[in-house]
Each structure stands twice: as C-alpha cells, then as structure tokens.
C-alpha cells in the first residue's frame, strides 16, 4: 500500500469532522492531497481571527501570503516569458500585473471555492469589509502548497488550476484595463466600487450583457458587451471618463 495512502487512512481515523472537511476541500480546490494540514488551516485563517502566542506573535495567513505572492509571481513570469518569446519586458510585466492583481486574485479565489472555507471574524455580509479576503487566501494557499508538497506540485497547481481561469487573449488584447484603474481609484479614495449586471438577454451561445458601475451605492455608468467581462470593462471605461481619472 503506498505510503501517502496509508498516511491518509491514518489521518481520517484520527481526524475531526472539521479537519476532514478541510482535507476534502483542499483536495477538490487544488487537486492535491495535503500532508501537513495545519499549513492549510493557517492559509485560510484571516488576520481578523489571529490569536497571539506567548511571545505576542499573531498566527494568520499573512506570512504564507507573502511567500505565495512571490512564488505565484515567479511562476506566472516564467510562463509568460516562454509563452511570448519575442515580447519585451514592459509587455510581460503588464500582462503579469493584470493576472496577479488583487482584483483578479480575489475573483479567482471565489471561483475555485475559497469563499467556502476561508475563516474570518464577522458575518457573511461583512466580507465586503475585507476587500482582498479571497485573494490573500489564494496567495497563502500557494505558499502552503509550496511548503507542503514542494515546488513542482505548486507549479502544477498554478499552471493547471489557476491560469486556465484567465482569458489570456482578452488580457493581451485589452490594452487598458479600465476596471483595474477604477478599482485602484476607489481604493485610493476609500470608496467601494461594485459592478452589477443589470440586464442579460439572448440565446445560450449569443448573449448580451449590460453592466452598471456603482460607487458607494451610487450608479455612475453602464456598459454593454457579449460577455460579462467586456460589459464591465465598457462600464468601467465610461466611469473613468465621468470621474476624469484616465
């Protein structure tokens, strides 16, 4: 019987229901079997629930987030370097930035299911107060996988689970990411920005979307597109014009 399988059986024999749920969740999210489950428990622990040890050190996912951020950036950089052998440094830096920016990672964290397991202080409605909750947890998860299963497993997770969620062609062709510009503006001004799909029509393969930009719950602009992302970009561009932040 393989060693890892034997270890998994021993784990389930001793594990609490909470640990078993986390084990299954990580298996489903990352397509790997955790060995040191405490790393993943730490990865999903937001600083709002951090507890101090005797030395006054708080345990949260911030250190893993720091590590995961560096590893994620390096692996994405390597991927883009090989994917676009004739592009210059400026192009590669811009595309990497669009992939690993806080908004993208936050959305990606929800897509892969981190919103179901992240632990934080407050109600479900209060998640909006932690603007980068899932993006931070995603970076921490990358750090946990790296420490637990090594670089190659971590690289496989990033290339085969995370990157396929990005429309690379759209990222490359969209020379100005108005949505990111608007979000950065809102963060600077301490405002809350939301993108709301207010209309959707058409058939299965040909749909049309209308997105509305709201800042502090005030409607600023709308935009249209044949995908939600394009509608949001169109609405964001108009909002940037209205707010004169281009």
Residue pairs with C-beta under 8 A, 6 or more apart in sequence:
4 33
4 35
7 35
8 33
11 19
11 23
11 37
12 20
12 23
15 23
19 37
19 41
21 117
22 34
22 37
22 40
22 41
22 44
22 117
23 33
23 34
23 37
25 113
25 116
25 117
26 32
26 34
26 37
26 40
27 33
27 34
28 113
29 112
29 113
29 114
29 117
29 141
29 161
30 141
30 145
30 157
30 161
31 157
31 160
31 161
32 145
32 149
32 153
32 157
34 40
34 148
35 148
35 149
36 147
36 148
39 64
39 144
39 147
39 148
40 141
40 144
40 148
42 59
42 60
42 61
42 64
42 140
42 144
43 61
43 64
43 137
43 140
43 141
43 143
43 144
44 61
44 114
44 117
44 118
44 119
44 137
44 140
44 141
45 59
45 60
45 61
45 119
46 60
46 61
46 118
46 119
46 120
46 121
46 130
46 133
46 136
46 137
47 58
47 60
47 61
47 62
48 120
48 121
48 122
48 130
49 60
49 119
49 120
49 121
50 58
50 59
50 60
51 58
51 59
52 58
53 59
61 136
61 137
61 140
62 136
62 140
63 143
64 139
64 140
64 141
64 143
64 144
64 147
65 136
65 137
65 139
65 140
65 143
66 143
67 142
67 143
67 146
67 147
68 138
68 139
68 140
68 141
68 142
68 143
68 144
68 146
69 100
69 139
69 142
69 143
71 142
71 143
71 146
71 151
71 154
72 100
72 139
72 142
72 158
72 162
73 96
73 100
75 154
75 155
75 158
75 159
76 96
76 99
76 100
76 158
76 163
77 92
77 96
79 159
79 163
80 92
80 95
80 96
81 92
83 168
84 91
84 92
84 95
95 168
95 171
95 172
98 104
98 171
98 177
98 180
99 163
99 166
99 171
101 180
102 131
102 132
102 135
102 183
103 135
103 179
103 180
103 183
104 135
104 166
105 132
105 134
105 135
105 138
105 139
106 131
106 132
106 133
106 134
106 135
106 138
107 134
108 134
108 135
108 138
108 162
108 165
109 115
109 118
109 133
109 134
109 135
109 137
109 138
110 134
111 165
112 138
112 161
112 162
112 165
114 134
114 137
114 138
114 141
115 127
115 134
118 133
118 134
118 137
120 127
120 130
120 133
122 129
122 130
127 133
128 192
131 187
138 162
142 154
142 157
142 158
145 153
145 154
145 157
146 154
167 229
170 229
170 230
174 233
176 237
177 233
178 233
178 236
178 237
178 239
178 240
179 195
179 232
179 233
179 236
181 236
181 240
181 245
181 246
182 193
182 213
182 236
182 239
182 240
182 243
182 245
183 193
185 191
185 193
185 240
185 243
185 245
186 192
186 193
186 215
191 215
191 216
192 215
192 216
192 217
193 213
193 214
193 215
194 213
194 214
194 215
194 217
195 211
195 212
195 213
195 214
195 232
195 235
195 236
196 211
196 212
196 214
197 209
197 210
197 211
197 212
197 228
197 231
198 210
198 211
198 212
198 222
199 208
199 209
199 210
200 207
200 208
200 209
200 210
201 207
201 208
202 208
206 226
207 226
207 227
208 224
208 225
208 226
209 224
209 225
209 226
209 227
209 228
209 230
209 231
210 222
210 223
210 224
210 231
211 222
211 223
211 224
211 225
211 228
211 231
211 232
211 234
211 235
212 219
212 221
212 222
212 235
213 219
213 220
213 221
213 222
213 223
213 235
213 236
213 238
213 239
214 220
215 239
220 238
220 239
220 242
220 243
221 235
221 236
221 238
221 239
221 241
221 242
222 235
222 238
223 231
223 232
223 233
223 234
223 235
223 236
223 237
223 238
224 231
224 234
225 231
225 232
225 233
225 234
240 246
